[in-house]
Amino acid sequence: MKSLRVGVVGCGKIADGHADVLKYLEGATLVAVCDREPILAEQLAVRYGVPHWYGDFAAMLAAEQLDVVHITTPPAVHLALTRQAVAAGCHVFLEKPLTLTAPEARELIDTVTSAGRQMAINYWPNFDPPAMQCKRLLASGAIGEPVHIEAFIGYDLAGAYGQALMNDPAHWVHRLPGKLFQNMMDHIFNRIVPLLPAGEPEVHAFAYKRRPEVRGDATDALLDELRVYLRCGGVSGYGSLCSHARPVANTMKIYGTRGTVEVDFNNRTVVSPASQRYPSALGRLVPPLQMAARYFAQGRSNLRAFRRHEFQFFAGMATLLEQFYQGIRTGGPPPIPYDEILRVVSVMDRVIEQVYPAAGGAQ
């Protein structure tokens, strides 16, 4: 198997996750990293044993003969960097959000495909073990046809990423058209949209700020609670991005014609709720015991995965990259269909237009 030569451009916090996965991924070698702040590229290279680091993207492309470039910069430059990468013959793996707008996203994908290259976006939680287990349940028909999907993403403004954002009014997230929501809501809609029928979904979004104003700058302008209703044909969805509920959650629930499944990405559980089948007081005792047994079985499964070293935080990114790299080697399809990506970013555009109307969906 050919070992793909991989480079990373953009050496912020998320680049550590990419480097960590690539360190152990068979068939790929991280040979170079790049950042316009050379000290960031140097420190990443030193910590992960990467042989070369650069402060100029064009110089890295010219020197390294890369097969794949991971673009882990803010999204405003994704399109420009993708153009450079594919012109140098590289495939591209991009962090979310893909671009600032849906038309830009289409242009980026067109740029890649017209050059005969492949691209993927880092929707890694959808390839985590709980998500893959849920996909198998759907494919088996155990849930039946989806009727309603709920996705909930929690965000901790007091956590490490949240504090970086809230303490810096010049942070790049504040310059996104959809601000915090645009940086996070891929994880809502990339779960709901693939389960909707074909067509343009109906979208109703509203947002508000729950915390008090304290600084009088761009951090105070940030809305922090988002709710979105979607419907297409006979299937509906409801998405929440919540900064204040505790514990910070990351869940999905699919209601189907035959059954329901609940996925907890943080706790790595996939369970089907028990139902009362017997019209008596005794019958009401059974469902909690059934749920306890199902969670116990999930715990045993997680323990086995832990022993197999399959329980690391970015396990989903490793699976996604394995599929992406395999498609590059064989000419097979990308792990995430391009039309699915475009539907997600189209919904995101419409949400931004509704929750930040004064900016016309952009700033």
N, C-alpha and C positions, 0 to 999 in steps of 0.2 A: 504494500500500500504506500503510495507516494505521500511523503510528509509535506503538508502544505506550509508554505512560508507565510507567516502572519505578522502584520504590523498593527499597532494601535495608535490612533491620533486622538488626543485629548486625554490628559493624565490626571483628571480629577478623581473624586472618591469612587465613582462607579468603575473606573478603569481597573482598580484593584480587584474587583470581582472577576472581570474578564481575564486578567493576568493569572489569578488564582486557579480558575477553571482550566486555562490553557496549559498551565504547568503540569497537569496530570492527564490531559486529553491525548489519547493516542492518535497518531496521524497528523498532528499539527504542531508547529514549533513557533513560539513567539520570538522573532528575531530582531524586532526594532520597535521603539516607541517614540512618539513625537508630541510636543506641546509648544505653543508659541512662547510659553515661559519655560526656557530650557531647564531650569532647576527642577521643575516638576517632572519633566521627562527623565532627567538624570536620577532623581530619587526613586522613581518607579523602576527604572532599569537596575539600579543597585539592589533594591529590595527583592526583586524577582529573578535576578541573574540574567537579565536580557542583554545580549552582547552589544547592541548599538542603540544610541539615543540621539534625537535630533530636535532642533528648534525650528525647522523649516520642513513642511510637508512635501513640497516638491523635491527637496534634496533627498528625503527618505525614499520616495518613490523611484527616483533616478538611480539610487545606489543599491537598493535591496532586492529588486526583482521579486516583489511580493505576489502571492497568489490571492490573498484575502486581506482587506483592511477593515478593522473594527473602528467605527466612528463613534466616539464616546464624548463628543463635544455638545454644547448647547445646540438646539435645533436650528437656530437662525443660519448656521453655516453648513448644515447637512447637505443641501443641494449642491453648493459650490464644491465641497470636499468630495462628494460622490462623483461629480463630473471629472475632477482630477484623477480620482482613483480608477474609474473605468477607462479613462483615456490611457492610463498606464497598464491596462489589461487586468485589473484586479476585480474580484468580486467584493461585495460590501455587506457588512453586518452592522446595523445601526441601532443606537439606543433610541428609546422613545422619549418624547414625542418625535414622530418621523420628521415633520416639518412644521412651519408656522400655520399653514393653511392647506386645505384639501387640494386646490389646484397645484400648489407646489409639490405635494405628495405625488400627484399623478405625473408631473414633469420629472420628478426624481425616478419613479419606476420606469417611465418611458426612456429615460437616459440610460438606465441599466440594461433594459431589454434590447434596445436598439444597438447596443454595443455587444450583444451576445453574452452578457454577464448575468449573474444571479445576485439577488439581495434577500436579506431577511431582517426583520425588526425584532428586538429583544423582548418579546412577550414571554419571558422565561417562566413566570408562574403557571402559565397554561401547559407547560411541559414538566412541571413538578409531579412527583408520584401521586398526590391526591387528584390532580387534574387528569392525569392519564388513566387512573382508576375510574374516574367519573366518565371519561370518554368511552371506556370499555363497557360500562353499564349502559350508556346511551346506545352504543352500537349493538348490544345484545338484545335490545328491545324491552329490557326489564322495566324501564320507566314509561315506555310507550312514546307517544308524540308529546313534545313540550307544549305546555299551555301557558305557563308563566315562569319567568326567570327573575330572580332577585340577586343583585351583586352589591356587596357592602365593602367599602375600603375605608379603614381608619387611618388617620394621619396624626402624629404626635408633634404638635408645634413646639413642645418643650424638649423633644428629642434632639439628637445630634444634627440630623438634616434640617429639622424644623428651626433650631436655633441659628444655624448658618443663614437661613432665609430671613428669619425675623430680626436678626441683629444687623442686617446689611440691606439698606434700602436700595442699593445699586446692584443687588444680586440679580443674575440673569433671569430668574424665574419671574421677578417683578416686571420684566420687559416683555414677557409672553403675552399675546392677546388675551389668553384665558388665565394667565397667572398661575397660581397653585393648582387650580383645577386642570389646566391644560397639561401640566407636568405629571398628573396622577391619573386622569380619568381614562387613559388607555386601558388600565387594568379593570375598569368597570365594563367598558363597551366591547373589549375584545373577548369577553365571556358571554355577553348577551347577544350581540349582533350575529355571530355564526349560527345561533339557534333560531333566528327569525327567518320566516319565509323570504324568498327573493322579492326585491322591490325596495322602494324608498320608505323607511319607517316614519311613522308619525312621532314627533319629538316635542315634549313639553318639559321645560326646565325652569327651575327657580333656585335662587341662592341668596344667602344672607351672611352677615357677619355677627357672630355670637359674642366675641370677646370685646372688651371696651377699647376705645382709642387711647393710646398712651404716649405716642411719639410724635404725632403730627407730620409724618412723612409717608413714603410709599408703603411701608409696612402696615399702616393703618387702613390703607385703601384695599387691602387684600380681603376678599370674601373667603370665609372658611367653612361654610356648610353648603352642600350641593345636593339637590334631589332631582332626579330625571325619570320621567315616564316615557316609555316607548311602546309602540304597537305597530305590527305589520301583519295583515291578514288576521288569522285567529290566534296569534301569539302576542303576548304582552311582556314587558320587562320593566323592572324598577331598579334604578341605580342610586346609591348614596355614597357620597364622599363626606366623611364626618371627622372633624378635628377635636371634638370635645367629649365624645362618649368613651367610657372606659369599661373593660380593658380595650385597648386598640385592637380592632378586629379586621379580619380579611376573610370573607365568607361568600359563598354562593349557594343558592337554593333553587332547584329546578323542580317545578310541579308538572307532572306528566299525566297522561290519560290512564296509565296503569299504576303509577307509583310516584313517590317524591324522593329526592336525594338531597342531602345537605353536605356541603364540602367546607371544611374549615382549613384554610391554607396555613394558618399559624400553628394550629395544633395537629395538623396532618391527619385529619380524620375524614372519612367518607362513610356516612351512615344513612339508612332509610328510616324515617320516623315510624314508630309502631302505631298501630291504630286499634281502637277498642272494637273487638269483634263480637263480644258477648254482652247482651243488654242486662247486666246485673252488677251489683256492687263488687262481686268477685271478678267480673270481667274488667273492671276499672283498675284492679290491682296488677293485671298482667302486663300492660304496655311498659310501665317503668322498668320492670324486670327484663323485658325484652331489650329495651334500650341499653340497660346496664350490660347485658350479654354482648350486644353489638359493639359497644365501646371497648369492652374487654378484648374482644376479638381483634379490633383495630389496633389496640395497644400491643398485642402479641405480634401482629404483622409488622408494626413499626419497630419493635425490638429486633425482629429478624433482619429488617432492612438496615438497622443501625449496626448490627454485627457484620453485615456485608459491606459496610462503609458506603451505604447509599443514602445517608441521612444528612449530608452536608447542606448548608444553606442554599447554595446555588446549584443544587442537583438538576433543577429544571433547565438552567442555562447549558449545562453539560449535555443533556439530552437534545436540546434544540440545536446546539452547535454540531453534535454528531450527525443529526439528520441534514443540516444545512451543508456540511462539508461532504457528506455522502452524495448529495445531489450535485455538488460541484464536480466530484470525481466521475460520476456516472452519467451526468446530463439529465438526471431525474428532476422531478418537480420540486420547487422550494417547499419547506415545511409549513409555511403559512401562505395560502393563496393570495396573490396580489389583489384580486377583487375584494377579498375579505378585509385586507388592510385598508383599502380605499373606502369601503363602507364604514369602517370604524372612524377614520379621520373625517369623513363627511358628517357623521353624527356629532363628532366633537366640534366641528365648525358651527353647526346649528345650535349647539348648546351655548357656545361662546357668544353668538349673536344675541341670544336671549338673556344671558345673565350679566353681560357687560354691554348693554345697548348704547350707552353714551359714547362708547368707543367705536360703535359700528362693527363690533366683533374684532377690532384690531386697534393697536396703538403704535 
